Amino acid sequence: MAFLLSILLLSASAFAGNFELKQSRFEVTYSRRAQKQLIKIKGALIIGKGETERSILNALRDRVESNLDTHIILDVFGGDIAVVNKIYDELKLKCHDRGYKACTITTEVEMFRHCASACIPLFMVGDKRIAAERTNWGFHQAALVEGVILIPFMSEYVLRQKGVNSKWLKNNKAMFNTLKITWLEPLQLNGSGIITHIIGHPK
């Protein structure tokens, strides 16, 4: 009886299209609401021991719908930039194909949450990019071996490729000369092109 109930619950979940993916360093949840889909990503986008990037890439490719407005909520403390770039591409393809925009992607960092390091290029996948006033944004230079060997100019290159303002990056180059993270607030990102909408703190 319990086995049958489990099968029915799995079938209902598959029919609804909702799913959860939990890895050792991050988790992804997906839900469909009317004419919009919601994706939440939390943790560090690093593939753990015994895991492969195929798990998240296949989930995004096969289970996230195309041509449907997509809201992505991030609370991410960095990750492997190669994996993040692939995630970015999978999400972008859901709404953008050869210059044609079929739907809108909104990325958001909610009140008191963080978007650090490799989270920022992933945040840039949004056509509309929302941040609560009290959020934290972390920058540093890219590194190999989880923060041991610095890769000069890599962070600036990736951010520029994703649409971050080149002049802003140049004016803030000091924070890319180190692996130590620099934390900024949304208003300090003015001119960067990273955030398009700031949600004020309730008074």
Secondary structure, 3 states (H helix, E strand, C coil): CHHHHHHHHHHHHHHHCCEEEECCCEEEEEEEECCEEEEEEEEEECCCCCCCCHHHHHHHHHHCCCCCEEEEEEEEEEECHHHHHHHHHHHHHHHEECCEECCCEEEEECCCCEEECCHHHHHCCCCEEEEECCCEEEECCCEECCCCEECCCHHHHHHHHCCCCHHHHHHCHHHHCCCCCEEECHHHHCCCCCCCEEECCCC
